[in-house]
Amino acid sequence: MTRYFFTDVTTLLGRSLRHIGRSPDTIITTAITPIAMMLLFVYVLGGAIETGGQGKYVDYLLPGILLITIASGIAYTAYRIFLDMKGGIFERFQSMPIARSAVLWAHVLTSVVANLISLVVVIVVALIMGFRSGANVLDWLAVAGILFLFTLGLTWLAVIPGLTASSVEGASAFSYPLIFLPFISSAFVPTDSMPGPVRAFAEHQPVTSVVNTIRGLLENQPLGNDLWVALAWCLGLVAVAYVFAMSVYRSKIA
Amino acid sequence: MTDHVHDPTIRVQGLEKSFKDVHVLRGVDLEIAHGSIFALLGANGSGKTTTVRILSTLLKADAGTATINGYDVATQAAEVRESISLTGQFAAVDEILTGRENLVLIARLRHQREPARIADDLLERFSLTDAGSRKVADYSGGMRRRLDIAMSLIGNPPVIFLDEPTTGLDPQSRLEVWSTIKDLADHGTTVLLTTQYLDEAEHLADRIAILHEGTIIVDGTLAELKALHPSAEVEYIEKQPSLEDIFLAITGKPTAASGAES
């Protein structure tokens, strides 16, 4: 039935995009926490933070805030998959002559679209707060590419609790540690201000390389190794999460 | 299909399924003729839903075989899915979409030519035209069930599984669903129905099987089942209206399907 794969994905994508269109609050709630954090850090704590750079703190902060936006956005993906599983419509789809993985792909693409909208909202707020970048179109495309891969990886990760959770809370709770991860990275303060073990962790976890890459692109700084490390993390995450999610999916649908 | 009219549309042999230590199905055998309504009766937990899930390719059996329309559920799952429609125990409808959008969605997924026309026809047939543009979340239980069954008819699958189609419905909606099911069989669809209501099986089914502790303990027509019991004794009793008769008499015509109900 794979000859219908793209048709089926498109049809199902239309369905979940319609869901988002009817409850735009999911976009708002996704964007509101990162925006609040951005306000807090720029206007309350930012004055006391020494980043070592010459730019404004909001410029320094934005890449990390974007990752937090994605981490909170994918909770809705898990939630939507969970509801489909529980409501029985999932079983209806599975008993129909459609490309079976289309059901998941539609949710994953919906997540990418929803996160993209949230990211745009956050960036607009950042611009209002004084964020400026000298990045050219190519730099922005590269930023979009990295954010896309990061979203895709976290989304496939979110599919797993969506399929396996036994309650709504369980389906979305997994994203809390992901939201927390940027705090122990270079997202808010430079890692060299941290004590040894924390610094070691911060410098070797994926968020730091992704944040540094985006920051480098936006500030026209040389990227060095960060770009390759970030790409490796993102692609690795996509691959591993995809394989895991698919195997969970197969075990669920017999 | 016409040259196989005498072959059973659904044939199940020695079906077994366990979940961990629980042996749910212990060798189920069934044969269901083309265009008939077959009722699978059983208490909660007797394995009715497990049987339906295996037949609709949602679950793999541990042992035994099942063919639908000549296709094996284990090895020809894709062909089986072309031949069936499942209406699960809980109305599998999209709450956020409207009734019409639900129908269009399924018509698209069944790769039909004119999804919009199919949706409108079905809304009309199931007395949902007025409610078609409303969100399903606002539907009553009966309307939801009707929409659910309407969604199952798209693409005219020759076999329909209805897992407890009237559980949780009020008497009026129940009668509506019953007449829909009869209508289906009249048009040549083979219906496998599970239920825990004896009167439902009595009303609808051409054949009835009783699933008990994982095996079919009785299988036959209603007359055959009745003949199993000691001969009827003649008793004279005063015929009292049942509470259901009273309820239906007071609340209006039992068969009128109204799209405006909510």
Interface residues (C-beta under 8 A of the other chain):
Chain A: M1 Y4 T7 D8 T11 L12 R15 R18 H19 R22 S23 G87 G88 I89 E91 R92 F93 Q94 S95 M96 P97 I98 I253 A254
Chain B: S56 T57 L58 L59 K60 A78 R81 E82 I84 S85 L86 G88 Q89 F90 A91 A92 V93 D94 E95 I96 L97 E101 L105 I106 R108 L109 R110 H111 M151
